[in-house]
């Protein structure tokens, strides 16, 4: 599967089975022993991008305890932006195959997994603060959509640097979410003295 991802990196979204075979240093016949057709190969590449490259970066940042709320938000946004800056061919490959007819949409599934994880974290924070958590999923999906759409636009235009994009999205996310979510209670503050 690594050879197929490398073929996408080298050739882009319109890679061929021949490109994958070249990257793997095998014949096309060998590729077809593992995949019945190119659609099945595309599904496997999308799955690999999602589970090995994208989700570990994003969910890993969500799991890390950061110095403060802004640092945590910035880290997650930066992880997504850096993926697109570092791996544009993989991003455009995944985007080119969103919503394929009759196929599982791994881009939407990945976005959903990130949003659901973020929503659970927000809900837990709200509940711990004694506040209603009914808006947590709406906000989480809104944040994921905001970051994804703005970064998609940026990947085509590059009108600002990656760092500027991250700061601008962090400012928007922090300003909006800062008014909705209770402050983070650090582990030190939570321990009775």
N, C-alpha and C positions, 0 to 999 in steps of 0.2 A: 504494500500500500504506500510505503514511503516513496517508491519510484513514481507512482501516479501523482502524488502531491508535488514532487520535484518537477514532473512534466508540466503541471499547471503553473508552477513558479516560473519555469523557463518559457513556456509557449503562451500561457494565458488561458482565458476561459474556453477558447475554441480548440483545446488540445485534441489530438487524435489518439486512437489506440496505438498507432505506430509510434507516436511520441512517448507513450508510456512504455512500450516495449523497448525502445531505444534507451530510455532512462534506466530501465531495469536490466538492460543488456541481455534480453531474452527475445524470442520470436513472438510475434503477435498470437500465434497458436497457443503459446504458454499462457498468455493473458486470458484467452478465452477458455482455458481450462478452469479458471477461477471465477470468471464472470460470463454470464450467458450473452450479454450484449453491452453496448456502451452505456445505456441507461443504468444498468446495474453497477457498472464501474463508477459512473458519476455519483450515484447514491453512496457508494463506499467512500469516495473521496470527500463528499460533503460530510458524511458521518465522521470521518477522520479529522477534518478541519474543526468541526464542532467539538468533538470529545477530547481531542488531543491538543489542540492549539487554542481555540477561543475560550471554551468554558473553564479550563483550568486557570487561565489568566484572570478572567472576570470573577468567577466564584471564589478564587483564591484571595483576591483583593477584598471581597465582601466578608470573608472569614477573618481577615487580619484586624487586630485592634490597632487603630491609628491614634495619633496624639490627640486629635479632636475631630469633630464632625466634618469640618471643611477638608481636612487632610484625607479622611476616608473617602469622601465624595470625589475629591480630586484624583485619588489613586485609582478608583474604579474607572472614571472617565479617561484618565491617562492610559490605562491598560487597553481600553477599546481603541482609542485614537492611535496609540503606538502600534497596535496590531495592523491597522489599516495603513499606517505610514510605513511600517516594516515589511508588510506582506500584501501589497496592493493587488497582486495577481490572484492571491487566494480570496481576498475580499470580493473582487469583481467576478471571480468564478462562482462563488457562493451566491452573489446577488443575481448573476445571469441565470441561475437555476432555481430561483424562488418560484414557488407555485407552479411547478411543472405539472402538466395535465396528468392526472392519475397517479402522481408520485407523492411521497411524503415530503412535506416542505420542512427541511431541516433548519433553514434560516428562521422561519417562524417558531419552530420548536425551541431553538436556542434562545431567541429573544424571550419566549415565554418562560423558559427555565430561569433566566436571569431575573426577569420581572417578578416571578413567583417567589424566588429567594429573597429579593429585595423587599417585597411586600410582607413576607413573614417577619423579616428583621424590623421593619417599620411597625408592624402590628404588635410585636413583642415589646418594643419600646413604648408605644402608646399605652398598652395594657399595663405595663409596669409603672407608668406614671399616673394610672387611674383615669386615663382619657379614652374616649371611644375610638375604636380601631377600624370603624367601617370604611374610612377613606383610604386605608393603607394600600390596598391593591390598585385602586384607581391612580394614586400618586406614583406607585412603583411602575405601573405600565406607562404612565405619562413621562416619567424620567427616562425610562429605557427608550421610548419612542422619540423623545426630544434629542437624546444623545445620538441615537442611531440615525435619525433623519438629518440632523445638523452635520454629523460626521460624513454621511453619504454626500451631502452637498459639498462639503469641504474637500472630499477626495477627488472631486471633479474640477474644483475651482482653485484651490490652494491660495485663496486671497489673503489668508493670514497664516502664520506659522502654526505648527502642531501645538507648541506651547501656548500660543495665544488662544487657539481654539479651546484647549483644555481649560485655561483660565476663564474664558468667557462662559463656557458651559458650567463651570464650577460656580462662578458668580451667580448665574441664573438659577441653578439648582439650589445653591445655598440660600439665596435671597428668598426664593419661593418656599422651599422646604423649611427654612429656619423659622418662618412664621407659623408653620403647621405642626411641626414636631417638637416635643419637649427636649430640653437639653440632654446630652449624654451624661450619665452619671458614671464617672470613672470608677474602676474597682477600688482605688484608694479612698475615694469619697464615700463609697457604699459601705465600707467597713466601719462599724461603730468604734469610737475611740474611748 
